[in-house]
Amino acid sequence: MRFGRAVRFVLLGCLAWASSPATQAWASEDCWLQHRATVYEWMCAHRHLPASGREFALGVLVVDSPKAVMVVDSGATAVVGEALARDVRQRFGAKPLWILNTQPKPEHVLGNIGFRDVFRDTLKPEESFAQRIVAGKLTSDLMAKRCPECISKFAQRMGAAQVAGTLPVVPLRILRAESGHLGALNPDWVGWKYRLHKNIETEEALVLNNRELNIRWVGSAVQDRAVPDLYDGDVVARIDFLHRLLVRGRAEETLMTSFGVLGRDAVKRNLDYFVDLHRSVLVGLEQGVSEVELIRQLSEPLQNAQPSQGQGVYLDPDAAQARARALETHQLNIQRVYRQTEPLVF
């Protein structure tokens, strides 16, 4: 009997230790990479998504300061957002928090709702949670218009249980100027410059740059993939953006993306892919090749290509599936570029 009580005592002690804040901090430590004294990257979205949604496991930029915390994007579901919110709260405490939604794509913004209860006690009495979420005007408008449908599509893809509790929270703090700095949110963030780009991935995308810290955030505009996705962007705008990034970016600059920190070689690979694709489509259009035939011709080199060996958590570990997904993305890119370029050909 005494032995049984002793075992129960030890088990209860272990459970108490495992649930203590110090232990929880240790348990989530591997979710974080620190890039500067105040700049972090959270990388554990994949732990909270099913295999069917793993490609939406994006990295998140988190900026700390003595008086507030800034989170750049929030994840694909309420579950991802809440996991991120709890890790942020655990690491940085009960400071006022701002969320920047960099674009209206659902995998970047549907995690907003997960922060609401975790940081409710940091709001002022007259303040709503949506007033702590920041975005460009177009991004906010498109989120209001599209998010309900996006949640339904995610439910079809990942299962209703995986998106349970996911509700749109549309930003109410609007960045109305095309460019500026984030000092209005917190005086410590004057050094963070922003720019709202049109059509490099989707209708509006926010890019951040801090020259003092030598860091640039470009979201999904640069991808660690064998076949980068044009998404809903314009190919000419994407090429122009990548070229400027390659030419004007400083060699020692840390380039942070939704897929982790990438080097200038990744920018060059992305740029070369879109330049070659645009040129091939243009030549095909001038020769009168149909869209269907051009997709067939330009897909052949990729049929037996090896899948990307990148380490992003969104990559499919199955080689055949990875190749099939890359081919599908490539064919969609051809279709998009064809339809964007066709009106320009005489």
Disulfide bonds with the S-S distance in Angstrom:
Cys31-Cys44 2.07
